[in-house]
Amino acid sequence: MGIFRNPELKKHLLTQALFSLILVMIAFYRDPITGVLVLLTSAIFILANLMFTVRRYRVIAKLTEEIDEVLHKEVFR
């Protein structure tokens, strides 16, 4: 996927995954059920973040195509 070429997005996802891993480990240490709930919640938040990011990149790609079409359109007079 093209969105993973963005270094800022990679940093963001890596940081989010690292924090989630730390919280899941703490939660499992406290109680296995809490660990599962934190794991599921973290996974849902990471997937939601990815869905919104993919949607945003699609909109940007569509706008870029429209701008290219306007700029490079041949005008017949």
C-alpha positions as CSV (number, residue, x, y, z in Angstrom):
1,M,0.0,0.0,0.0
2,G,1.3,3.5,-0.9
3,I,0.4,5.0,2.5
4,F,3.1,3.2,4.3
5,R,5.8,5.1,2.3
6,N,5.0,8.1,4.4
7,P,7.6,8.2,7.2
8,E,5.3,10.2,9.5
9,L,2.6,7.6,9.2
10,K,5.1,4.9,10.0
11,K,6.3,6.7,13.1
12,H,2.7,7.3,14.2
13,L,1.7,3.6,13.8
14,L,4.9,2.4,15.4
15,T,4.3,4.6,18.4
16,Q,0.7,3.7,18.7
17,A,1.6,0.0,18.5
18,L,4.4,0.4,21.1
19,F,2.1,2.1,23.6
20,S,-0.6,-0.5,23.0
21,L,1.8,-3.3,23.6
22,I,3.0,-1.7,26.8
23,L,-0.5,-1.2,28.0
24,V,-1.6,-4.7,27.0
25,M,1.4,-6.2,28.9
26,I,0.5,-4.2,32.0
27,A,-3.1,-5.2,31.8
28,F,-2.3,-8.9,31.4
29,Y,0.0,-8.7,34.4
30,R,-2.9,-7.3,36.4
31,D,-5.6,-9.6,35.1
32,P,-5.9,-11.8,32.0
33,I,-9.5,-10.6,31.3
34,T,-8.4,-7.0,31.5
35,G,-5.5,-7.8,29.2
36,V,-7.8,-9.2,26.6
37,L,-10.1,-6.2,26.8
38,V,-7.2,-3.8,26.4
39,L,-5.8,-5.8,23.5
40,L,-9.2,-5.7,21.7
41,T,-9.6,-2.0,22.4
42,S,-6.1,-1.3,21.1
43,A,-6.7,-3.3,18.0
44,I,-10.0,-1.5,17.3
45,F,-8.4,1.9,17.7
46,I,-5.4,1.0,15.5
47,L,-7.7,-0.4,12.8
48,A,-10.0,2.6,12.9
49,N,-7.0,4.9,12.6
50,L,-5.8,2.9,9.5
51,M,-9.3,3.0,8.0
52,F,-9.5,6.8,8.3
53,T,-6.0,7.2,7.0
54,V,-6.6,5.0,4.0
55,R,-9.8,7.0,3.3
56,R,-8.0,10.3,3.6
57,Y,-5.2,9.1,1.2
58,R,-7.9,8.0,-1.3
59,V,-9.5,11.5,-1.2
60,I,-6.0,13.1,-1.7
61,A,-5.3,10.8,-4.6
62,K,-8.6,11.6,-6.3
63,L,-8.0,15.4,-5.8
64,T,-4.5,15.0,-7.3
65,E,-5.9,13.2,-10.3
66,E,-8.5,16.0,-10.8
67,I,-5.9,18.7,-10.5
68,D,-3.6,16.9,-13.0
69,E,-6.6,16.6,-15.4
70,V,-7.3,20.3,-15.2
71,L,-3.6,21.3,-15.6
72,H,-2.8,18.9,-18.4
73,K,-6.1,19.0,-20.3
74,E,-5.7,19.7,-24.0
75,V,-7.8,22.7,-25.0
76,F,-9.1,22.6,-28.6
77,R,-9.8,26.0,-30.0
